[in-house]
Amino acid sequence: MQIKKFLAPTLKEATEQMKLELGGEAIILGTRVIEGDRRFNTKKMFEITAGIDKNTGKKSGLSDQVNKLQTKTSLEIELEKLHKKVYSEKEAAKKENAQKFVLEKSSEPVKLLSTEIKELSDLLIQHEVQKNIVSELISQLQNYDGMIDDSKIESYLLSGIASLIPTKEFNVKKNKTTKVALIGPTGVGKTTCIAKLAIISKIIHKLKVGLISIDTYRLGAIDQLRIFSEISDIEMAVAYEPDDMPKLIKKFKDKDLVFIDTIGRSQRNLDNLSNIKAYLDQAEIDDTVLVLSATTSTKTLFDVAQKFKVIDYSSVIFTKTDEAVSYGNILNLVYNNNVPVMFLTNGQVIPDDIISVNSELIANLILTGKLY
């Protein structure tokens, strides 16, 4: 047997490398996660050990096949044909009598599933993960069929889900003013997110923090942020026009971190989104984060994420995870839009109810439906 290892940033990519080099007949012998180390600027990687029987692997070339055929007698050739016919009939009979657990309505070809894999695929569908993503994950599990016991299948599935979820750390350097804007639809909790991040940055990370609000439209929005700034002793300013932004940024030049609280707008009103962009362009923002509610349907999340691209965000925060009944929509969004998750929030308490995430935490949330 030929054995080879494949290393890639995701389990999916490693599997694709294996199939490309060894073909569809390759057998996965084992997987492992190689954790990254920030000290050496290395990232987490997934390693697959795969093998293939040399007799069923890649052929040695057309000329070799011709030479082999030429050395065979006509009797040997006829026996081979008979063997293949009998073998194929036996395989067909086996499939006909096998347990008929299938992934329903999948865009992939129908495949027989074990009871454990069928239950997990049903669970993902129940948690509102899109069927094409479920098909991809189940296809990965089927590569391990017969090689691992049922008690380990869930761990392999969690690893597969995690490989599809990018995340991003919130990094701020001292002695350089970093300007961060939170954008998103109305009612998702942008102001509360800013309050949590501002307190954590000030108290835990010992950063000098400033707040700028451009939300002069919503009744009471400025008062809400001003009360918070007074209680937390964090300096705040208000920009009434885009042209106000440069002088306010200059005013906060001694700060390590400046948060900009934007107006909540419907993704359907592109003029309002362009107005927000005008403010942020004047401020020369370093990082823009899209804030979304975990209670929102996948279809609406897709629409919001697409329309808000005019403001060029680089990551997302999912709020109200304590109110959501399932979390497949998180996977659907980040997988299809290739956008990393920075935080989850799970309540209104400042600053406690915010969670710094990693791929494994979100994968567990999606599969189990539980925050802890």
HELIX and SHEET records of a PDB file:
HELIX    1   1 LEU A   11  LEU A   22  1                                  12    
HELIX    2   2 ARG A   38  PHE A   40  5                                   3    
HELIX    3   3 LEU A   62  THR A   71  1                                  10    
HELIX    4   4 SER A   74  ASN A   97  1                                  24    
HELIX    5   5 THR A  115  GLN A  126  1                                  12    
HELIX    6   6 LYS A  131  GLN A  142  1                                  12    
HELIX    7   7 ASP A  150  LYS A  152  5                                   3    
HELIX    8   8 ILE A  153  ALA A  162  1                                  10    
HELIX    9   9 LYS A  190  ILE A  203  1                                  14    
HELIX   10  10 ALA A  221  SER A  232  1                                  12    
HELIX   11  11 PRO A  242  ASP A  244  5                                   3    
HELIX   12  12 MET A  245  LYS A  251  1                                   7    
HELIX   13  13 LEU A  270  ALA A  283  1                                  14    
HELIX   14  14 THR A  298  LYS A  307  1                                  10    
HELIX   15  15 PHE A  308  ILE A  311  5                                   4    
HELIX   16  16 GLY A  328  ASN A  337  1                                  10    
HELIX   17  17 SER A  359  THR A  368  1                                  10    
SHEET    1   A 3 GLN A   2  ALA A   8  0                                        
SHEET    2   A 3 MET A  45  ILE A  52 -1                                        
SHEET    3   A 3 ILE A  27  ILE A  34 -1                                        
SHEET    1   B 8 GLU A 235  VAL A 238  0                                        
SHEET    2   B 8 VAL A 209  SER A 213  1                                        
SHEET    3   B 8 LEU A 257  ASP A 261  1                                        
SHEET    4   B 8 THR A 178  ILE A 183  1                                        
SHEET    5   B 8 ASP A 287  SER A 293  1                                        
SHEET    6   B 8 SER A 315  THR A 319  1                                        
SHEET    7   B 8 VAL A 341  THR A 345  1                                        
SHEET    8   B 8 ILE A 354  SER A 356 -1                                        
END                                                                             
